[in-house]
Each structure stands twice: as C-alpha cells, then as structure tokens.
Amino acid sequence: MSRLATLVGLALKSAWNRRLTLSLIVLSVALSTVLLVGLERVRGQVRTAFVQAISGTDLVVGARGGQIQLILYAVFHLGGATNNMGWDSAQKIAAMDGVAWTVPLSMGDSHRGYPVVATEAGFFERFRYRRDQALEVAEGRPFGDVFEAVLGSEVAARLGYGLGQSIVLRHGLGQAAPDHADKPFSVVGILAPTGSPVDRSVYINLESMEAIHIDWRGGAPIRGFSVSAERARKMNLTPKSVTALLVGLKNRRDVFALQREIQSAPGEALSAVMPGVALDQLWRLLGSGERVLWLVSILVTATGLMGLISSVLAGLGERRRELAILRSVGARPLDVLALLSLESLALTLAGVLMGLTFLAILIAVLGPVISDAYGVAIDLSPPTAREWLLSCAIIVAGYLAGLVPAVRAYFLSLGDGLSVSV
Amino acid sequence: MGNDSPGAGPGAGPGAGGVAVRVTGLRFAWPRGPFRLSVGSFVVRAGERVFISGPSGCGKSTFLSLIAGILRPTAGEISIDGEDLSGKGGPRRDRLRGDKLGFIFQQFNLVPYLNVLDNVMLPCRFSKARNEAATRVSGSAAKAARELIARLGLGEDLLDRPVSRLSVGQQQRAAAARALMGRPPLLVADEPTSALDADLRLAFLRLLAQECREAGSALLFVSHDRSLAGELDRAVEFNDLNEAGGAG
C-alpha cells in the first residue's frame, strides 16, 4: 500500500471517528456552498433573463431620449413613458436598405396592472428571447381582428383567465385611470411561459389601440362624444404614432451604420438602441448590489472555514498522543502534515458535495415557487463552468485553511517526538 | 563474544551485523536546558534482551529518543542493526525507525480510531521492509498480525474491537504485537509495565521476552521497577551508563 493511500485511509478513519464534531464543520461548509453557488446560480439566471429579455432584435427605435429609458419602457414596460414616434418615421425605417423587418409597439394602457402592448401579428414571429427562442401560443391563436387580446402566461394564470374571457382595458397604468369599458376585448390566445416580461403583458393589435382611443383626446374621453365598438371597427384605424419600433436587419454587421442613419435622418429626432448592449450596461449599473451580496457570502464562507480551522486546531491537543504513535512506527513529520491537511480536504470536499446536493434539492423544491412569484426561471441544471469554479475555489480555500492546523501539528510532532506527557 | 566493546571508535567494523544497537561517544544536551547525557559506549547484541533501570527523570526517555532517531546527538554515533543513525537527515531517520524499531510506550499505545488489527498492522503500512518481512514469515501482513495477536493472548473477538474498549493489559499486549510485527531487529519498551497491576507486570515482561526470542529481536526494556531486572539477559543501571550523571 502506498504511503498516500495509508494516509488517506487514516485520515478518513480518524474523521469518521470524530464524525459528530466534524459533521458540524461539514454542514457549515455545505451551507456556505449553498449560499455561494446558489447566489451564483440565481445571479446567472436573473442576468440571462434580464439581458436576454429580448434577442434577435438588432435595434430598438423610439423618440429621441435616454437609451436606457427607451429600453426599460419598450422591453420591460417599466419607468416613465417615452414620447411616441410618428408612424411615418416608422414606415420610413421599414423601407430602409438593410432592414429586414420591423415590429411597432404601442403602449400606455393596462389591464389590472398588467401593461397592454399593441403590435402587429408579426410580433409573434419576430420576437425572440433567451437564445433565439420564439414565442409559443399555448392555447388559442394570435390575435387577428380588432378587440382580440393575447395574454402572457402569468397574466392568464394570475387572473384565472381562459380563452373567450372578456376583458376591459384601462387607460394608463394607474388603478384610478378611466377605462375603456365600452370596448371590451376577447381573449383569443394565451402564450407559453417565457420567463421574460412577455409573461406579464397583454397583446392587442395596433388597430385595436386606435379604436379604443378614437373618441378620446388628451388622455380622457371626449365629453358628449362616443363611438361604439361596431362603428369604430369601420373607421380608419391606421395609427398616427407608436411608442417604439423593433428592427431586424438583413445583416447584423450593418447595425452601427443603420443606427447612425436612423439617428441622423432628417425629420423626427429618433434614438436607435442596440438592446443587448444597453441591457448589459444597465445590468452593470445594477451590479453594486450584486457585489454586496457577493461580499456577504464570501464572508459567510470565510466564517465557515474559520470554524474548520478552530475545531481542527482544538482537537489537536487530544491527538498529540496519536501523532506520536504514528511517528513511532515510521511516520515523518511531513506525513503528519499530510494527514491533517487531507482531513481538512476531505471535510471541505464532503461539505461542497453536500452543499451542491442541498442546492439541487432546494432548486427542485423552490424553483417553481420562485418562477411563479418572480417570473425568474431557476433551472435544475448541472452546475455551470463558473459554479464548478466556485466549488473548486471553496475546496482550495478549505485545503489552505486546513494547512493552519496541519502546520501546527507538524511542529508539535517535531517537538513531541515520541514522548508526549498526556 | 564480549558483552561490551569499550572504547570502540568510529566505524566499529566487523561484527556490526550482529549488533542491534551500538552507541559510541554519545553526547547530548538540550539547547537551553542544564541536562547533559554522555554515554561512552553501549552495545546491544542482536537478539539480546537488556533491562535498563533508573529513577524517573534520569534521562532514560531522552536516551531512547536518541536511539529512535527522534533526537539528534550533539556528538557521537548511534547505529541500529549496523546502520548509522546520527549522520542521517530527519526523513531517513524516520524511515530507519519504521524499518528497524518496534515501540511500546508506558500507556496510550494505540491509535484510538483504529481497531486492534489495524493498530497491529500499522508498522507494515509505513515500512515496506516490515511489510515484506511479515509477509515472508506468515504469507501476508494481516495473517502475521492475527498470529501475533493470538500469541499474545488476545482473543479473536478483540480483532475488530475499538481500542477504547480494551483493558490496559490488553492494550499493552496489542502494543507488543504491533512492535513485533515484521520482526524488527530491536524492540524498545519504555516503562511498558508501569500502568499495569503488579501481578500482571511479570507476566507481561516474560511474554514479551519470550516473543522477542521467538522473533529474534533484541529488546531494550526500560523500567524503574528493579524487581523485574533478573528476567532478562542483562541488566544495566542507567546512571552507570550516563557518564554525565544526569543533571548538572
């Protein structure tokens, strides 16, 4: 039997012999692992959900203003409404060389707190999230006619709506705003869950948006004038303006050229934003909170490892006799060092494996709950490269922490030799 | 064959193969302590069983640590089974100790988390030479360990028992079995009987002496209990050996 195998065997037996004390160390390493790797998992998936809330769209165009504000409003339906851009500008962009497709978005209304997005049927084909994932209609069909609505999965689930449900839209996002009770919508489709803001949106076509506002002016119904839903249907429902335009290019490499062209075109002042870049910038802006979380979990891990150091150190006094016996049968002081550090290594290894198992169970149990509550999908998937790296970092840190008592044992056994007065 | 070879200079030469321990011109002092040890010449022949007596605190344990290669002499030479210890570095002295020495301490001889069998087999784990020797004699190290455990009067039922559930007498016999594993040239027993009841001491010493003869191992038996001195081949008073006369 090789020397290393002997030492590993001894370290394991010794650890097993003190399993009650050591299991607490393993547990604290496991909890550190759950925290550190779990945080990384959540961070990674939240970032993916955020940064890839929209993909496949090369530019988002809107009225001249803040880039981040435009993205927040157009993609996440958050923040203050941006100015609208003219429909003619949208048409002009659609006709530009190099533009493959455009999908207009018009916003401002809501249904029970969920934003209403007016768009074209092309939206369901063109819109992509995550890595080029297309939307799927889980039930029913995309909207076709005026006064038809398609619901995001969360809207349908939360409000308990099914196909054929009649819903009333409210002007603006506030609860106190006037509603469009005279022109109810019928639910014709429900989208499959995406883990993106789509889940929390109601989709209608642009004509419907025009129709419900046909007898409105300046954000309120025109007094003494109303147009019935039936009559509105027959009127000219071409929009005069939209909130934003999603633009897909024939060739991605033209994105900078087109961005410049759109922003410098004569006429209406427009902003063209590359959504991936803007979202990435925004994520980095939010990163300081993330760093604090990191710091806390690293401190927790350090505390766990200090627990390891102190309990192995504390146990050393009782083990001096045992180390002297090992030296009497030919163990070198270096073997003593190896024995102790192997023990710490085994403890950390067990702790990390236990932690990863805990985490998997936790995700399996809580994943659906989190997904329901926050719309962030936390998948039960094998650890990512970064998560493996983190786990290895914990193991290395545990090994290094274990060197503290190991070096102490080395010097103790060097000094004690064979004679320890117990 | 002469008992002693007084004044034997460095490189004692012929007959070294038949010598278990040879100490020549040994001097030792703790770095800051007053204690000095000085042994002009001390020889234990192969297979010879020597009783060393002396009051506690006279430096016997220090002497044994020097023979074991744990401590390094300030001057002089120590060789075990013909191999010089004093000139070697730490790891080589550790290896020599594993290969050539069996130890029995006063008490707490056994590694608490190993059972009796694993404790007895411990020397074979650290020393290839001991493992090979045990295998040569009995076919395998485990078999050699079982045989020794049986010869020392420990029942089969004790083999996998945790050592904490052994009596002190059983522990000392398990320690003797471990020291005898692989038939090392020299056994060193440092007050192995002082934790035992009076009526067990003599029996233990006799058993140990008999097993040493069986294994062909020399024995250095250190005790302050002079009543046991007559049981072995030769008895030495430590204070006669130590020319420095202990403290001073």
Interface residues (C-beta under 8 A of the other chain):
Chain A: M1 R3 T6 L10 K13 S14 W16 N17 R18 R321 E322 A324 I325 L326 R327 S328 V329 G330 A331 R332 P333 L334 D335 G417 L418 S419 V422
Chain B: S61 L64 S65 A68 I70 L71 G90 P91 D94 R95 R97 G98 D99 L101 F103 F105 F108 N109 L110 V111 P112 Y113 L114 D118 L122 P123 R125 F126 S127 R178 D190
